[in-house]
């Protein structure tokens, strides 16, 4: 009976896959919430999982992996190399590191034919164009491969079932899979736990509580050991986009995922009309009120700070909080945190008024995954493609996927994890504990769009087509000699341009 059920399940999967391919006329992947995204198996009970039979390779086999050595560090990929070579003793893995994003975009765009490398782990590459050009491999066989067999249900657990649900919107193009999403992470507010504990401050859960906390910190007269004033926030003018970690969360809190997905399809210029689609403007206005309207809440050097200077000021205790995403703890570094005896955590974005609520009347926790742009692709003409495909399957095995959070201070591969297990067995710091709890309890979303107006445009369309103006809005606030950057001015100007240029922008990417 179990074999019959398994056969029917596989037949249904094939039928659904064929139907989804037939219904997808091209143009890229699908946004989360779209009915084209394949359904995943329930993985809440892993007790019946039996590992697949792994591939074998002849002696002297090779695998070359070129990876972007950025905010995640390289300890995770070094650990994977060691274990993969132990599991596949006939394979030698060579790792090639680069911290230059342009190195990847240039190489992938021009030199993949005959490349010596097999796997590319990179940031923000035009993978849809590379797929059209035939330079990266079709990964359908990987996504359909059985990684575990669930003896409790007699069903296969496919690679597709192992991929983080919130990343599935970003992996398909014209009905096929071409990339593996590398990382999932959360954003919100980084906080100095030592300062909070010493002063009895409580993490805010609502926007009103955040304002009250900032007022309390400002009025406290708190000082660092060096006599520096402690401000509520510090941030970097050169990395002001990190405020997106809060603003985009507020956006989806207000809009809900369906309306957010509608925006990110870029099918209708009306989403840029703040009178018809008010949610992003409302979210940005909350930021404007918090930061521009209350400039005493920010460290006075914030606008001039580089990212490094901002991180140092935060670690030194000159601010209780800063806008943050998943790699901030790695960027600051364990040595700096230890030097300043600074224990930092990540607080979820507080709820704004009118946030969407669940059936029980509770605000819905959401989390913007800024790490969603990172990709793992296989070179179509790589010399060791079969080994590369096996490496991806091996990496999705839970016991290997856990090597990533064990070596990245709480960051995760874009795979489905047992978060309770991570909290018990992996979390060693406040940052890791907070990260795992946020990812466990939130609905995650990313900014990937399958619209040709993104991947075919010379300047990809984004929620801020004229710039997000964080720094200018702060700098120009209250200065009559500077152009006004209020929410009304910013979003009305965007709508005026989009209303005027929409048809031309569509025509430029081949849309009627």
RODO-2510 file (C-alpha; in nm, 4 decimals, decimal comma):
residues 512
     n   res          X          Y          Z
     1     x     0,0000     0,0000     0,0000
     2     x     0,2830     0,2386     0,0881
     3     x     0,4495     0,1783    -0,2493
     4     x     0,1194     0,2551    -0,4224
     5     x     0,0836     0,5804    -0,2289
     6     x     0,4390     0,6761    -0,3148
     7     x     0,3788     0,6079    -0,6851
     8     x     0,0611     0,8182    -0,6820
     9     x     0,2435     1,1013    -0,5058
    10     x     0,5266     1,1010    -0,7608
    11     x     0,2801     1,0884    -1,0480
    12     x     0,0946     1,3831    -0,9001
    13     x     0,4223     1,5771    -0,8638
    14     x     0,5044     1,5167    -1,2299
    15     x     0,1572     1,6238    -1,3371
    16     x     0,1694     1,9371    -1,1268
    17     x     0,5177     2,0199    -1,2559
    18     x     0,4069     1,9788    -1,6164
    19     x     0,1000     2,1908    -1,5513
    20     x     0,3045     2,4668    -1,3894
    21     x     0,5515     2,4691    -1,6782
    22     x     0,2667     2,4848    -1,9297
    23     x     0,1011     2,7702    -1,7434
    24     x     0,4220     2,9708    -1,7132
    25     x     0,4816     3,1543    -2,0437
    26     x     0,8208     3,2823    -1,9281
    27     x     0,9458     3,5944    -1,7621
    28     x     1,1006     3,4470    -1,4529
    29     x     1,0214     3,3038    -1,1136
    30     x     0,7126     3,3555    -0,9047
    31     x     0,6534     3,5680    -0,5998
    32     x     0,5740     3,4039    -0,2704
    33     x     0,2018     3,3465    -0,2423
    34     x     0,1624     3,2799    -0,6157
    35     x    -0,0089     2,9446    -0,6832
    36     x     0,2694     2,8467    -0,9219
    37     x     0,5147     2,7990    -0,6365
    38     x     0,5401     2,4231    -0,5711
    39     x     0,3997     2,2883    -0,2499
    40     x     0,6512     2,1497    -0,0020
    41     x     0,6138     1,8514     0,2248
    42     x     0,5512     1,8982     0,5952
    43     x     0,8920     1,8646     0,7610
    44     x     0,7835     1,9181     1,1213
    45     x     0,8459     1,5497     1,2017
    46     x     1,1866     1,4313     1,0825
    47     x     1,1908     1,1077     1,2820
    48     x     1,1353     0,8875     0,9765
    49     x     1,3947     1,0432     0,7477
    50     x     1,6421     0,8009     0,5888
    51     x     1,9334     0,9499     0,3955
    52     x     1,9568     0,8888     0,0204
    53     x     2,2267     0,6763    -0,1387
    54     x     2,5009     0,9170    -0,2410
    55     x     2,6776     0,9216    -0,5767
    56     x     3,0302     0,7897    -0,6178
    57     x     3,3065     0,9290    -0,8385
    58     x     3,6301     0,7875    -0,9781
    59     x     3,9611     0,8568    -0,8093
    60     x     4,1104     1,1935    -0,8992
    61     x     3,7765     1,3718    -0,9380
    62     x     3,7802     1,7469    -0,8822
    63     x     3,5437     2,0236    -0,7751
    64     x     3,6233     2,3952    -0,7976
    65     x     3,4098     2,6402    -0,5996
    66     x     3,4462     3,0160    -0,6435
    67     x     3,2769     3,2053    -0,3602
    68     x     3,2126     3,5638    -0,2591
    69     x     3,4040     3,6119     0,0647
    70     x     3,1805     3,8796     0,2154
    71     x     2,9886     3,9274     0,5385
    72     x     2,9397     3,5552     0,5969
    73     x     3,3111     3,4764     0,6173
    74     x     3,4673     3,1584     0,4807
    75     x     3,4746     2,9289     0,7839
    76     x     3,1495     2,7645     0,6725
    77     x     3,2736     2,6709     0,3254
    78     x     3,6075     2,5532     0,4670
    79     x     3,4139     2,3251     0,7042
    80     x     3,2034     2,1955     0,4153
    81     x     3,5128     2,1272     0,2044
    82     x     3,6630     1,9198     0,4869
    83     x     3,3483     1,7146     0,5432
    84     x     3,2665     1,6715     0,1733
    85     x     3,6152     1,5371     0,1028
    86     x     3,5732     1,2978     0,3974
    87     x     3,2370     1,1773     0,2623
    88     x     3,3669     1,1616    -0,0960
    89     x     3,7336     1,0541    -0,0573
    90     x     3,7891     1,0367    -0,4332
    91     x     3,7075     1,4073    -0,4804
    92     x     3,9451     1,7010    -0,4238
    93     x     3,7737     2,0368    -0,3594
    94     x     3,9455     2,3643    -0,4461
    95     x     3,8044     2,6885    -0,3013
    96     x     3,8648     3,0231    -0,4727
    97     x     3,7735     3,3287    -0,2661
    98     x     3,6924     3,6777    -0,3924
    99     x     3,5528     3,9791    -0,2112
   100     x     3,5009     4,1797    -0,5307
   101     x     3,1403     4,1707    -0,6497
   102     x     3,2468     4,2978    -0,9925
   103     x     3,4788     3,9995    -1,0243
   104     x     3,1756     3,7716    -1,0267
   105     x     2,9518     3,9800    -1,2520
   106     x     3,2298     4,0208    -1,5100
   107     x     3,3351     3,6571    -1,4969
   108     x     2,9837     3,5181    -1,5053
   109     x     2,8807     3,7516    -1,7846
   110     x     3,1726     3,6934    -2,0178
   111     x     3,3889     3,3981    -1,9231
   112     x     3,1698     3,1057    -1,8225
   113     x     3,2382     2,9315    -2,1525
   114     x     3,5225     2,6951    -2,0724
   115     x     3,5553     2,8246    -1,7147
   116     x     3,7797     2,6211    -1,4868
   117     x     3,5340     2,6657    -1,1988
   118     x     3,2217     2,4578    -1,1385
   119     x     3,0163     2,6255    -0,8645
   120     x     2,9806     3,0011    -0,8171
   121     x     2,8563     3,1319    -0,4821
   122     x     2,7957     3,4982    -0,5427
   123     x     2,6019     3,8123    -0,4561
   124     x     2,3365     3,9802    -0,6678
   125     x     2,4213     3,8376    -1,0106
   126     x     2,1981     3,8628    -1,3222
   127     x     2,1254     3,4909    -1,3142
   128     x     1,8152     3,5167    -1,5345
   129     x     2,0236     3,6626    -1,8184
   130     x     2,2868     3,3934    -1,7670
   131     x     2,0147     3,1286    -1,7862
   132     x     1,8896     3,2736    -2,1164
   133     x     2,2462     3,2751    -2,2476
   134     x     2,2928     2,9094    -2,1510
   135     x     2,5860     2,9889    -1,9220
   136     x     2,4485     2,8404    -1,6021
   137     x     2,3163     2,4870    -1,5671
   138     x     1,9523     2,3859    -1,5431
   139     x     1,9025     2,2474    -1,1900
   140     x     1,5683     2,0708    -1,2362
   141     x     1,7334     1,7343    -1,1688
   142     x     1,8725     1,8684    -0,8404
   143     x     1,5426     2,0157    -0,7224
   144     x     1,3550     1,6938    -0,8044
   145     x     1,6201     1,4689    -0,6468
   146     x     1,5299     1,2699    -0,3361
   147     x     1,7498     1,3754    -0,0432
   148     x     1,5772     1,1718     0,2273
   149     x     1,3085     0,9074     0,2257
   150     x     1,0447     0,9539     0,4951
   151     x     0,9641     0,6058     0,6216
   152     x     0,6742     0,7425     0,8265
   153     x     0,4892     0,8585     0,5144
   154     x     0,6699     0,6520     0,2488
   155     x     0,7280     0,9742     0,0563
   156     x     1,0471     1,1286    -0,0799
   157     x     1,1886     1,4453     0,0729
   158     x     1,3180     1,6259    -0,2336
   159     x     1,5787     1,8996    -0,2599
   160     x     1,2795     2,1252    -0,3314
   161     x     1,1371     2,0321     0,0085
   162     x     1,4627     2,1277     0,1767
   163     x     1,4783     2,4828     0,0351
   164     x     1,3577     2,7617     0,2614
   165     x     0,9955     2,8318     0,1687
   166     x     1,0398     3,2082     0,1640
   167     x     1,3189     3,1765    -0,0944
   168     x     1,1285     2,9662    -0,3466
   169     x     1,0036     3,2729    -0,5338
   170     x     1,3608     3,3521    -0,6399
   171     x     1,4905     3,0285    -0,7940
   172     x     1,2861     2,9600    -1,1106
   173     x     1,3056     3,1125    -1,4538
   174     x     1,0803     3,0229    -1,7461
   175     x     0,9570     2,7127    -1,5650
   176     x     1,2951     2,5681    -1,4609
   177     x     1,5359     2,5990    -1,1704
   178     x     1,8715     2,7659    -1,2277
   179     x     1,9970     2,8765    -0,8868
   180     x     2,0072     2,7753    -0,5241
   181     x     1,9413     3,0614    -0,2818
   182     x     2,2422     3,0864    -0,0548
   183     x     2,1388     3,2546     0,2686
   184     x     1,8322     3,3392     0,4708
   185     x     1,8434     3,5980     0,7412
   186     x     1,6424     3,8531     0,9341
   187     x     1,6712     4,2235     0,9932
   188     x     1,5452     4,4581     1,2577
   189     x     1,7176     4,6495     1,5341
   190     x     2,0588     4,5533     1,6680
   191     x     2,0745     4,6345     2,0386
   192     x     2,3512     4,6540     2,2956
   193     x     2,2301     4,4038     2,5539
   194     x     2,4836     4,5162     2,8117
   195     x     2,3458     4,8717     2,7971
   196     x     1,9867     4,7510     2,8124
   197     x     2,0607     4,5299     3,1113
   198     x     2,2590     4,7959     3,2972
   199     x     1,9886     5,0597     3,2535
   200     x     1,6801     4,8434     3,2834
   201     x     1,5624     4,9287     2,9307
   202     x     1,3078     4,6963     2,7695
   203     x     1,2996     4,6022     2,4020
   204     x     1,0026     4,7649     2,2289
   205     x     0,7309     4,5584     2,0657
   206     x     0,5334     4,8486     1,9170
   207     x     0,6221     5,1719     1,7397
   208     x     0,4857     5,3732     2,0324
   209     x     0,7083     5,1779     2,2711
   210     x     1,0064     5,2460     2,0430
   211     x     0,9433     5,6212     2,0593
   212     x     0,9059     5,6035     2,4381
   213     x     1,2283     5,4013     2,4694
   214     x     1,4208     5,6552     2,2609
   215     x     1,2868     5,9375     2,4770
   216     x     1,3902     5,7456     2,7887
   217     x     1,7424     5,6852     2,6591
   218     x     1,7793     6,0484     2,5522
   219     x     1,6689     6,1721     2,8930
   220     x     1,8759     5,9205     3,0909
   221     x     2,2100     6,0962     3,0596
   222     x     2,3736     5,7556     3,0149
   223     x     2,7477     5,7667     2,9382
   224     x     3,0050     5,5180     2,8146
   225     x     3,3106     5,4288     3,0225
   226     x     3,4931     5,6988     2,8270
   227     x     3,2319     5,9587     2,9127
   228     x     3,0646     5,9592     2,5700
   229     x     2,6890     6,0221     2,5551
   230     x     2,4759     5,7186     2,4761
   231     x     2,2237     5,7943     2,2007
   232     x     1,9220     5,5813     2,1109
   233     x     2,0448     5,5108     1,7547
   234     x     2,3595     5,5229     1,5472
   235     x     2,3603     5,4557     1,1738
   236     x     2,5835     5,5044     0,8724
   237     x     2,5149     5,7651     0,6069
   238     x     2,7010     5,5516     0,3539
   239     x     2,4938     5,2441     0,4409
   240     x     2,1629     5,4172     0,5069
   241     x     1,9838     5,1442     0,3133
   242     x     2,0020     4,9361     0,6327
   243     x     1,6958     5,1324     0,7451
   244     x     1,5140     4,9132     0,4907
   245     x     1,5291     4,6394     0,7530
   246     x     1,2691     4,8352     0,9479
   247     x     1,0884     5,0221     0,6715
   248     x     1,0236     4,7146     0,4571
   249     x     0,9015     4,5234     0,7622
   250     x     0,6608     4,8090     0,8359
   251     x     0,5558     4,8060     0,4703
   252     x     0,4558     4,4372     0,4801
   253     x     0,3045     4,4729     0,8272
   254     x     0,0692     4,7322     0,6767
   255     x     0,0143     4,5853     0,3306
   256     x     0,0162     4,2130     0,3977
   257     x     0,2016     3,9705     0,1732
   258     x    -0,0584     3,9687    -0,1056
   259     x    -0,0374     4,3442    -0,1608
   260     x     0,3400     4,3357    -0,1239
   261     x     0,3591     4,0646    -0,3904
   262     x     0,1313     4,2687    -0,6145
   263     x     0,3777     4,5578    -0,5944
   264     x     0,6821     4,3425    -0,6650
   265     x     0,5335     4,1992    -0,9844
   266     x     0,5538     4,5514    -1,1359
   267     x     0,2613     4,4756    -1,3643
   268     x     0,0720     4,7983    -1,3002
   269     x     0,2085     5,1497    -1,2574
   270     x    -0,0685     5,2193    -1,0069
   271     x     0,1401     5,0556    -0,7336
   272     x     0,3538     5,3717    -0,7418
   273     x     0,0481     5,5924    -0,6880
   274     x     0,0485     5,6660    -0,3134
   275     x    -0,3234     5,7444    -0,3239
   276     x    -0,4015     5,3944    -0,4541
   277     x    -0,1136     5,2054    -0,2950
   278     x    -0,0261     5,3874     0,0311
   279     x     0,1626     5,1208     0,2230
   280     x     0,5258     5,1913     0,1348
   281     x     0,4742     5,5641     0,1832
   282     x     0,3114     5,4983     0,5216
   283     x     0,6051     5,2819     0,6285
   284     x     0,8575     5,5404     0,5097
   285     x     0,6638     5,8094     0,6971
   286     x     0,7065     5,6163     1,0221
   287     x     1,0812     5,6175     0,9616
   288     x     1,0704     5,9890     0,8752
   289     x     0,8937     6,0658     1,2019
   290     x     1,1321     5,8502     1,4071
   291     x     1,4598     5,9651     1,2519
   292     x     1,4163     6,2984     1,0724
   293     x     1,1518     6,4439     1,2981
   294     x     1,3446     6,3442     1,6110
   295     x     1,7072     6,4032     1,5214
   296     x     1,8142     6,3963     1,8852
   297     x     1,7495     6,0204     1,8728
   298     x     2,0503     5,9730     1,6387
   299     x     2,4203     5,9908     1,7162
   300     x     2,5216     6,3346     1,5781
   301     x     2,7874     6,1821     1,3497
   302     x     2,5563     5,9228     1,1958
   303     x     2,5191     6,0894     0,8576
   304     x     2,8981     6,1242     0,8229
   305     x     2,9848     5,7789     0,9580
   306     x     3,1115     5,5069     0,7277
   307     x     2,9798     5,1601     0,7970
   308     x     3,2983     5,0731     0,9881
   309     x     3,2799     5,3895     1,1999
   310     x     2,9144     5,3246     1,2747
   311     x     2,9838     4,9675     1,3836
   312     x     3,2705     5,0808     1,6050
   313     x     3,0583     5,3513     1,7703
   314     x     2,7855     5,0957     1,8360
   315     x     3,0285     4,8403     1,9812
   316     x     3,1813     5,1127     2,1996
   317     x     2,8384     5,1764     2,3526
   318     x     2,7790     5,5204     2,2030
   319     x     2,4309     5,4091     2,0964
   320     x     2,1862     5,1557     2,2322
   321     x     2,0531     5,0499     1,8913
   322     x     2,1149     5,0613     1,5190
   323     x     1,9276     4,9402     1,2105
   324     x     2,0680     4,6026     1,1185
   325     x     2,0491     4,2976     0,9038
   326     x     2,1696     3,9443     0,9522
   327     x     2,5437     3,9915     0,8960
   328     x     2,6020     4,2895     1,1305
   329     x     2,7480     4,0793     1,4122
   330     x     2,9992     3,9294     1,1670
   331     x     3,0909     4,2713     1,0287
   332     x     3,1656     4,4066     1,3763
   333     x     3,3561     4,0910     1,4612
   334     x     3,4035     3,8883     1,7770
   335     x     3,7323     4,0600     1,8635
   336     x     3,5791     4,4096     1,8641
   337     x     3,2759     4,2958     2,0620
   338     x     3,5071     4,1311     2,3156
   339     x     3,7304     4,4391     2,3348
   340     x     3,4339     4,6559     2,4335
   341     x     3,2673     4,3786     2,6379
   342     x     2,9654     4,4281     2,4164
   343     x     2,6947     4,1637     2,3914
   344     x     2,4615     4,2436     2,1030
   345     x     2,1287     4,1003     1,9996
   346     x     1,8742     4,1447     1,7226
   347     x     1,5268     4,2709     1,8092
   348     x     1,2314     4,2190     1,5777
   349     x     1,0936     4,5282     1,4081
   350     x     0,8277     4,6784     1,6379
   351     x     0,4691     4,6712     1,5176
   352     x     0,3252     4,9920     1,3747
   353     x    -0,0405     5,0881     1,4234
   354     x    -0,2718     4,9196     1,1708
   355     x    -0,0359     4,6244     1,1192
   356     x    -0,2209     4,3258     0,9757
   357     x    -0,3491     4,0790     1,2328
   358     x    -0,4015     3,7042     1,2369
   359     x    -0,7202     3,5151     1,3186
   360     x    -0,6508     3,5606     1,6896
   361     x    -0,6150     3,9365     1,6519
   362     x    -0,2376     3,9398     1,6994
   363     x    -0,0100     4,1453     1,4712
   364     x     0,1624     3,9264     1,2129
   365     x     0,5384     3,9072     1,2561
   366     x     0,7252     3,9578     0,9274
   367     x     1,0929     3,9797     0,8460
   368     x     1,2664     4,1213     0,5394
   369     x     1,5380     3,8891     0,4141
   370     x     1,8016     4,1203     0,2700
   371     x     2,0273     3,8190     0,2080
   372     x     1,7859     3,6860    -0,0529
   373     x     1,9919     3,8250    -0,3435
   374     x     2,2741     3,5758    -0,2966
   375     x     2,2946     3,2827    -0,5387
   376     x     2,4630     2,9484    -0,5918
   377     x     2,4876     2,8512    -0,9592
   378     x     2,6643     2,5817    -1,1591
   379     x     2,8593     2,6654    -1,4750
   380     x     2,7001     2,4998    -1,7785
   381     x     3,0429     2,4217    -1,9203
   382     x     3,2132     2,3445    -1,5914
   383     x     3,4456     2,0474    -1,6162
   384     x     3,3035     1,8747    -1,3067
   385     x     2,9313     1,9403    -1,3361
   386     x     2,8213     1,6006    -1,2027
   387     x     3,0278     1,6501    -0,8856
   388     x     2,8894     2,0051    -0,8543
   389     x     2,5305     1,8767    -0,8674
   390     x     2,6112     1,6188    -0,6024
   391     x     2,7676     1,8844    -0,3810
   392     x     2,4427     2,0854    -0,3882
   393     x     2,2395     1,7798    -0,2860
   394     x     2,4914     1,6934    -0,0150
   395     x     2,4837     2,0522     0,1146
   396     x     2,1049     2,0301     0,1593
   397     x     2,1342     1,7342     0,3956
   398     x     2,0458     1,8713     0,7362
   399     x     2,3605     1,7490     0,9083
   400     x     2,5686     1,9355     0,6490
   401     x     2,3473     2,2447     0,6227
   402     x     2,4020     2,2997     0,9951
   403     x     2,7712     2,3698     0,9250
   404     x     2,6630     2,7118     0,7985
   405     x     2,5020     2,8492     1,1188
   406     x     2,7751     2,6841     1,3258
   407     x     3,0331     2,8973     1,1452
   408     x     2,8499     3,2233     1,0667
   409     x     2,7188     3,3495     1,4007
   410     x     2,3548     3,2737     1,3360
   411     x     2,3241     3,3065     0,9611
   412     x     2,1555     3,0169     0,7829
   413     x     2,1669     2,8564     0,4439
   414     x     1,8397     2,9083     0,2586
   415     x     1,7297     2,5628     0,3746
   416     x     1,4587     2,4509     0,6109
   417     x     1,5984     2,3951     0,9613
   418     x     1,4829     2,2487     1,2876
   419     x     1,4942     2,5816     1,4754
   420     x     1,4341     2,4237     1,8144
   421     x     1,7362     2,2034     1,7470
   422     x     1,9433     2,5062     1,6498
   423     x     1,8410     2,6860     1,9689
   424     x     1,9408     2,3814     2,1756
   425     x     2,2585     2,2775     1,9979
   426     x     2,4009     2,5696     1,8002
   427     x     2,3053     2,9005     1,9610
   428     x     2,5915     3,0238     2,1787
   429     x     2,5336     3,3990     2,1720
   430     x     2,2508     3,6446     2,2184
   431     x     2,2720     3,7287     1,8477
   432     x     2,2329     3,3654     1,7398
   433     x     1,9471     3,3030     1,9813
   434     x     1,7619     3,6129     1,8651
   435     x     1,8199     3,5323     1,4969
   436     x     1,6900     3,1763     1,5259
   437     x     1,3838     3,2908     1,7215
   438     x     1,2997     3,5630     1,4682
   439     x     1,3340     3,3244     1,1755
   440     x     1,1289     3,0626     1,3575
   441     x     0,8411     3,2966     1,4395
   442     x     0,8162     3,5292     1,1383
   443     x     0,6809     3,5264     0,7858
   444     x     0,9846     3,6050     0,5756
   445     x     0,9883     3,7910     0,2471
   446     x     1,2497     3,9151     0,0034
   447     x     1,2708     4,1762    -0,2694
   448     x     1,3170     3,9392    -0,5612
   449     x     1,1018     4,0193    -0,8621
   450     x     1,0612     3,8081    -1,1737
   451     x     0,9526     4,1114    -1,3748
   452     x     1,1469     4,1797    -1,6978
   453     x     1,1458     4,5413    -1,5790
   454     x     1,3977     4,4250    -1,3212
   455     x     1,6191     4,1650    -1,4876
   456     x     1,6161     4,3113    -1,8394
   457     x     1,6308     4,6814    -1,7516
   458     x     1,9562     4,8743    -1,7662
   459     x     1,8575     5,0267    -1,4328
   460     x     1,6459     4,7611    -1,2593
   461     x     1,3103     4,8832    -1,1330
   462     x     1,2850     4,8891    -0,7549
   463     x     1,0471     5,0135    -0,4851
   464     x     1,2571     5,3341    -0,4785
   465     x     1,3056     5,4131    -0,8498
   466     x     1,4306     5,7655    -0,7709
   467     x     1,6403     5,6715    -0,4648
   468     x     1,5250     5,6108    -0,1120
   469     x     1,6428     5,9504     0,0195
   470     x     1,7149     5,8387     0,3754
   471     x     2,0320     6,0455     0,4045
   472     x     1,8967     6,3486     0,2190
   473     x     1,5716     6,3486     0,4141
   474     x     1,7695     6,3552     0,7395
   475     x     2,0208     6,6149     0,6207
   476     x     1,7653     6,8487     0,4621
   477     x     1,5056     6,8296     0,7387
   478     x     1,4211     7,1780     0,8614
   479     x     1,6767     7,3473     0,6324
   480     x     1,4947     7,6027     0,4174
   481     x     1,7956     7,6252     0,1844
   482     x     1,7723     7,2538     0,0939
   483     x     1,5091     7,0726    -0,1172
   484     x     1,2343     6,9233     0,0941
   485     x     1,2334     6,5441     0,1260
   486     x     0,9072     6,4814     0,3104
   487     x     0,7104     6,1616     0,2438
   488     x     0,4605     6,3601     0,0335
   489     x     0,7329     6,5159    -0,1796
   490     x     0,9285     6,1920    -0,2272
   491     x     0,6374     5,9676    -0,3206
   492     x     0,4481     6,2248    -0,5265
   493     x     0,7634     6,2805    -0,7351
   494     x     0,8046     5,9070    -0,7912
   495     x     0,4430     5,8735    -0,9024
   496     x     0,4716     6,1709    -1,1381
   497     x     0,7699     6,0123    -1,3146
   498     x     0,6302     5,6596    -1,3229
   499     x     0,2965     5,7836    -1,4569
   500     x     0,4815     5,9715    -1,7312
   501     x     0,7445     5,7111    -1,8248
   502     x     0,5723     5,3765    -1,7596
   503     x     0,4924     5,2845    -2,1195
   504     x     0,8419     5,3822    -2,2315
   505     x     0,9991     5,1707    -1,9542
   506     x     0,7902     4,8695    -2,0532
   507     x     0,8777     4,9096    -2,4182
   508     x     1,2476     4,9235    -2,3323
   509     x     1,2373     4,5677    -2,1987
   510     x     1,0173     4,4353    -2,4793
   511     x     0,6779     4,4597    -2,3112
   512     x     0,3826     4,6035    -2,4991
***
